[in-house]
Amino acid sequence: MNIGILPLGRPTFDVPYAQEQLQLMLNILEQTGEDICGPRTLLFDEASTLAAIDELKKQSIDQLLILQVTFTDASMAVAAANAFEQPISIWAVPEPRSGGRLRLNAFCGLNLASHALSLNGRAFSSFYKSPFVADLDDLKSLFAGRELVQRKDATIVPESTPAGEAIAQKLHGRRIGRIGEHPVGFDTCAYEPKKIEELAGVQVDALQLEDLFDRAKSASNENVDKLRAVLDSQVPDAESVDQAQLDRSLRLKLGLDQIRSEGGYDAFALRCWPEVFTEYGGAMCGPAGMQSEAKVPCACEADVYGALTQMVLQTASNQPVFLTDLVDMDAEDNSGVVWHCGQAPLSMCDETVQATATVHTNRKQPLLYQFPLKPGPVTLVRISQSYNQPKMILAFGEMLKRPMAFTGTSGVVRFARPADVVLADILASGLEHHMALTYGDHRNALRATAGAIGLPLLEI
């Protein structure tokens, strides 16, 4: 077979480590006996990737293999799917849970690509294994199509109950402030205001990042000092980060407070990067965590359905919620890792660990919280648009008492079903990369809520 490869990466991650992983992948690919064509270096941007796609189109390939070496958005996976009728496979690379930065975040890239391909009706095969342990049989199985992701739909709307009707009624009339547009290639965060209003009676207002920046900059020094005193009572090391950047970050929280007061918003969907770092100069993560702790859900990457999901789970549980990425699945350990930069509500911190202040691992600006999530039962849910069909996707597990898997806010969860089965379901369902999480078992309330608003339910 003639296998065309596209090695995808982003320069904001650990490039030397990514290059090492890519070389290991190439080494084993060369041992398969197949003809491997395409670039042997990481493709960091749209121009280089589209050029590589054009070159591969001249090669009469039999199959396209996307090497998901680091996180990337889904735009190039979709471009490749549109360029080739041949079968597509994606090989994503796990990384050790070392307690340091998330160096590759390749699983999240696979997750984004899976959802985007579901929206485009394109089948693909997947492979999530380190090149240290992958063998020739694994790759032969991939090339033979035996790892094809089998579509999994939600088909049954649960029975509604008075409790579900009450939750649905509480959602009706609530408002989400969407500040900035979702990043290109984040199809997981796209939305249509009319569909959300028809689904849950929730209104979305589109605001600009400048609206937030202006209010943040005009916040009074007195209010900044009060918020700083609150932060100092929460973490012992706020002095360790850049103080000017910390000041700007705290002002974002005050800016959100003002916008909420003016617009009567119940949740936010925030475009957090890159402009908050590159144009404003302070991180959104810590302020978002503060808002979520106060039961004002904040979805990063302007994920409106993520904000809606948070409101649903918060209403069902009456607890703060955390919009998280799933960044690793380990069948051998039978666990997964949930993580986001540093925006989990502080009440989710492991009680035996002191939360600290830190900076964004890629952008190097504060404020982010850093701590491992506390042990206990957790419910995860997503109001999903996969395969262009609205549904609720629900999961349950136990957060384990483990050392911090990655910097920021992260936790190791053991799902109620085996990790390899959950992984297969995530890809087969086209699940978005953000899920809302809170502590406790709220599955019955969420099942009833799905019934009340007419959503098919899929439990993974």
ZAMARGU-4260 file (C-alpha; in steps of 0.2 Angstrom, whole numbers, plus 5000, padded with zeros to 4 digits):
<rodrens>
0) 5000/5000/5000 | 5005/5018/4997 | 5002/5027/5014 | 5002/5046/5014 | 5006/5054/5030
5) 5002/5071/5038 | 5012/5075/5054 | 5002/5088/5063 | 5009/5099/5077 | 5008/5116/5085
10) 5023/5126/5090 | 5015/5132/5107 | 5018/5114/5113 | 5035/5105/5117 | 5042/5105/5100
15) 5058/5095/5104 | 5048/5081/5113 | 5035/5081/5098 | 5049/5079/5086 | 5056/5064/5096
20) 5039/5056/5096 | 5037/5059/5077 | 5054/5051/5073 | 5048/5035/5083 | 5032/5035/5073
25) 5042/5036/5057 | 5054/5023/5062 | 5040/5010/5065 | 5030/5015/5050 | 5046/5012/5039
30) 5046/4994/5046 | 5029/4990/5040 | 5034/4986/5022 | 5022/4999/5016 | 5027/5013/5005
35) 5026/5029/5016 | 5026/5046/5007 | 5023/5063/5014 | 5033/5075/5025 | 5044/5069/5039
40) 5044/5085/5049 | 5030/5093/5059 | 5017/5103/5050 | 5014/5118/5061 | 5002/5129/5051
45) 4989/5129/5037 | 5000/5134/5023 | 5012/5120/5025 | 4999/5107/5028 | 4989/5112/5013
50) 5005/5111/5003 | 5008/5094/5009 | 4990/5089/5005 | 4993/5095/4987 | 5009/5085/4986
55) 5001/5069/4992 | 4987/5071/4980 | 5000/5068/4966 | 5006/5052/4974 | 4991/5041/4971
60) 4990/5036/4989 | 4979/5021/4995 | 4976/5028/5012 | 4979/5044/5022 | 4987/5043/5039
65) 4986/5059/5050 | 4999/5059/5064 | 4992/5068/5078 | 5008/5072/5087 | 5002/5087/5097
70) 4985/5096/5099 | 4979/5105/5084 | 4962/5111/5079 | 4951/5101/5067 | 4953/5112/5052
75) 4967/5102/5043 | 4958/5086/5047 | 4943/5092/5038 | 4953/5099/5024 | 4962/5082/5022
80) 4945/5073/5022 | 4938/5085/5009 | 4954/5082/4998 | 4954/5063/4998 | 4941/5050/4995
85) 4953/5036/5001 | 4952/5030/5019 | 4958/5041/5033 | 4966/5035/5049 | 4972/5046/5064
90) 4987/5040/5075 | 4987/5051/5091 | 5001/5050/5104 | 4999/5048/5123 | 5011/5056/5135
95) 5016/5052/5153 | 5006/5059/5167 | 5021/5066/5174 | 5014/5081/5184 | 5022/5093/5173
100) 5015/5103/5158 | 5004/5095/5145 | 5018/5093/5132 | 5008/5087/5118 | 4989/5086/5121
105) 4987/5075/5106 | 4971/5066/5113 | 4962/5083/5113 | 4967/5085/5094 | 4960/5068/5091
110) 4944/5072/5100 | 4942/5088/5090 | 4945/5079/5073 | 4933/5065/5078 | 4919/5078/5081
115) 4922/5088/5065 | 4923/5072/5055 | 4906/5067/5062 | 4899/5083/5057 | 4905/5080/5039
120) 4899/5062/5038 | 4917/5056/5036 | 4922/5039/5043 | 4939/5036/5049 | 4950/5024/5059
125) 4959/5028/5075 | 4974/5023/5085 | 4979/5030/5102 | 4995/5022/5107 | 5013/5027/5111
130) 5026/5023/5098 | 5036/5015/5112 | 5023/5002/5113 | 5015/5001/5096 | 5020/4986/5085
135) 5018/4981/5067 | 5002/4971/5071 | 4994/4987/5077 | 4998/4997/5061 | 4993/4982/5050
140) 4977/4982/5059 | 4975/5001/5056 | 4979/5000/5038 | 4967/4985/5035 | 4953/4995/5042
145) 4950/4985/5057 | 4951/5000/5068 | 4937/5009/5059 | 4927/5020/5071 | 4909/5013/5071
150) 4896/5027/5073 | 4886/5027/5089 | 4870/5037/5090 | 4858/5042/5104 | 4841/5036/5098
155) 4830/5036/5114 | 4823/5051/5123 | 4821/5046/5141 | 4805/5048/5151 | 4802/5065/5158
160) 4798/5067/5176 | 4792/5081/5187 | 4810/5084/5193 | 4816/5085/5175 | 4802/5097/5170
165) 4807/5108/5185 | 4825/5109/5179 | 4820/5113/5161 | 4808/5126/5168 | 4823/5134/5178
170) 4833/5135/5162 | 4820/5143/5152 | 4823/5162/5150 | 4841/5161/5156 | 4855/5171/5146
175) 4872/5167/5140 | 4884/5181/5135 | 4896/5175/5121 | 4911/5186/5122 | 4921/5184/5106
180) 4920/5171/5092 | 4926/5153/5094 | 4943/5149/5087 | 4944/5143/5069 | 4944/5124/5068
185) 4935/5122/5084 | 4919/5115/5076 | 4915/5108/5094 | 4911/5126/5099 | 4900/5132/5085
190) 4882/5136/5088 | 4866/5143/5081 | 4856/5155/5093 | 4839/5150/5086 | 4843/5131/5090
195) 4848/5134/5108 | 4833/5145/5111 | 4821/5132/5103 | 4830/5118/5113 | 4831/5125/5130
200) 4823/5143/5130 | 4840/5150/5133 | 4845/5166/5124 | 4863/5170/5118 | 4870/5188/5116
205) 4885/5190/5105 | 4897/5202/5113 | 4915/5207/5108 | 4931/5205/5117 | 4934/5223/5117
210) 4918/5225/5128 | 4926/5215/5141 | 4944/5222/5139 | 4936/5240/5141 | 4927/5236/5157
215) 4942/5227/5164 | 4954/5241/5161 | 4941/5253/5169 | 4939/5243/5185 | 4943/5253/5201
220) 4959/5250/5210 | 4949/5248/5226 | 4939/5233/5218 | 4955/5226/5212 | 4963/5227/5229
225) 4948/5218/5237 | 4949/5204/5224 | 4967/5202/5227 | 4964/5200/5245 | 4952/5186/5242
230) 4965/5178/5230 | 4979/5180/5244 | 4967/5171/5256 | 4966/5156/5244 | 4984/5154/5238
235) 5000/5157/5247 | 5011/5162/5232 | 5002/5175/5221 | 5017/5186/5223 | 5027/5173/5213
240) 5019/5178/5197 | 5021/5194/5186 | 5011/5207/5196 | 5006/5218/5181 | 4999/5203/5172
245) 4991/5197/5188 | 4982/5214/5190 | 4976/5213/5172 | 4969/5195/5175 | 4960/5200/5191
250) 4952/5215/5181 | 4945/5202/5169 | 4935/5195/5183 | 4928/5212/5188 | 4925/5216/5169
255) 4914/5200/5168 | 4905/5205/5184 | 4900/5222/5176 | 4895/5214/5160 | 4884/5201/5170
260) 4876/5215/5180 | 4872/5225/5164 | 4866/5211/5154 | 4858/5199/5167 | 4869/5185/5161
265) 4868/5168/5169 | 4884/5161/5160 | 4897/5166/5149 | 4906/5158/5134 | 4923/5166/5132
270) 4936/5167/5118 | 4951/5165/5130 | 4965/5164/5117 | 4975/5170/5109 | 4969/5188/5111
275) 4967/5188/5129 | 4986/5185/5130 | 4992/5193/5115 | 4981/5209/5115 | 4976/5211/5133
280) 4990/5203/5143 | 4983/5192/5156 | 4975/5175/5158 | 4956/5172/5158 | 4958/5155/5167
285) 4958/5161/5185 | 4944/5173/5183 | 4934/5160/5174 | 4937/5148/5189 | 4931/5162/5201
290) 4915/5164/5191 | 4912/5146/5191 | 4914/5144/5210 | 4901/5158/5211 | 4889/5147/5200
295) 4891/5158/5185 | 4897/5145/5173 | 4911/5151/5161 | 4915/5141/5145 | 4932/5144/5137
300) 4935/5145/5118 | 4918/5153/5116 | 4909/5136/5118 | 4891/5141/5119 | 4885/5123/5120
305) 4898/5120/5134 | 4890/5135/5144 | 4873/5128/5141 | 4879/5111/5147 | 4886/5119/5163
310) 4870/5127/5166 | 4861/5111/5165 | 4873/5102/5176 | 4873/5116/5189 | 4854/5117/5189
315) 4853/5098/5191 | 4866/5097/5205 | 4865/5114/5213 | 4884/5114/5214 | 4899/5123/5204
320) 4904/5114/5188 | 4920/5113/5179 | 4921/5113/5160 | 4935/5101/5156 | 4945/5093/5142
325) 4948/5074/5142 | 4966/5073/5139 | 4971/5055/5141 | 4964/5037/5142 | 4974/5023/5149
330) 4966/5005/5146 | 4980/4997/5157 | 4977/5009/5172 | 4958/5009/5167 | 4957/5028/5170
335) 4956/5044/5160 | 4963/5062/5164 | 4952/5077/5165 | 4961/5094/5163 | 4960/5112/5159
340) 4973/5125/5160 | 4969/5131/5178 | 4950/5135/5179 | 4942/5122/5190 | 4932/5129/5204
345) 4943/5130/5220 | 4930/5120/5230 | 4936/5105/5219 | 4954/5105/5225 | 4960/5090/5234
350) 4958/5095/5253 | 4975/5088/5257 | 4984/5099/5244 | 4986/5118/5245 | 4980/5126/5229
355) 4993/5138/5221 | 4994/5152/5208 | 5003/5148/5192 | 5004/5154/5174 | 4997/5147/5158
360) 5009/5133/5152 | 5010/5139/5134 | 5007/5157/5135 | 5016/5160/5152 | 5004/5173/5159
365) 4994/5172/5176 | 4982/5170/5183 | 4978/5151/5184 | 4974/5140/5199 | 4985/5124/5201
370) 4979/5109/5210 | 4973/5091/5208 | 4955/5087/5209 | 4948/5080/5225 | 4943/5061/5226
375) 4925/5057/5225 | 4911/5052/5213 | 4909/5063/5198 | 4896/5065/5184 | 4901/5071/5167
380) 4889/5077/5153 | 4888/5086/5137 | 4874/5094/5127 | 4881/5088/5110 | 4878/5092/5092
385) 4888/5077/5085 | 4883/5070/5068 | 4872/5086/5067 | 4859/5079/5079 | 4856/5087/5096
390) 4858/5074/5111 | 4864/5072/5129 | 4880/5062/5132 | 4882/5056/5150 | 4896/5048/5160
395) 4899/5043/5178 | 4915/5039/5187 | 4926/5041/5202 | 4939/5054/5204 | 4954/5045/5211
400) 4966/5052/5224 | 4981/5053/5213 | 4996/5065/5211 | 4993/5079/5199 | 4993/5072/5182
405) 4997/5089/5173 | 5000/5107/5178 | 4984/5118/5180 | 4969/5109/5187 | 4968/5090/5183
410) 4961/5074/5190 | 4962/5055/5186 | 4945/5048/5184 | 4940/5029/5184 | 4924/5028/5173
415) 4910/5016/5178 | 4914/5007/5162 | 4931/5001/5156 | 4942/5015/5149 | 4945/5007/5133
420) 4926/5005/5130 | 4923/5023/5135 | 4937/5029/5123 | 4929/5019/5109 | 4912/5027/5113
425) 4920/5045/5114 | 4926/5043/5096 | 4911/5033/5090 | 4898/5046/5097 | 4908/5061/5089
430) 4908/5069/5107 | 4915/5087/5108 | 4931/5090/5118 | 4923/5099/5132 | 4912/5090/5145
435) 4904/5098/5161 | 4909/5089/5177 | 4903/5090/5195 | 4904/5079/5211 | 4890/5067/5215
440) 4879/5055/5205 | 4866/5066/5196 | 4862/5054/5182 | 4844/5052/5186 | 4841/5071/5186
445) 4850/5073/5170 | 4841/5058/5162 | 4824/5067/5167 | 4830/5083/5160 | 4835/5076/5144
450) 4817/5069/5143 | 4809/5086/5148 | 4818/5095/5134 | 4816/5081/5121 | 4835/5076/5120
455) 4840/5058/5115 | 4852/5051/5128 | 4868/5042/5126 | 4877/5035/5141 | 4896/5031/5138
</rodrens>
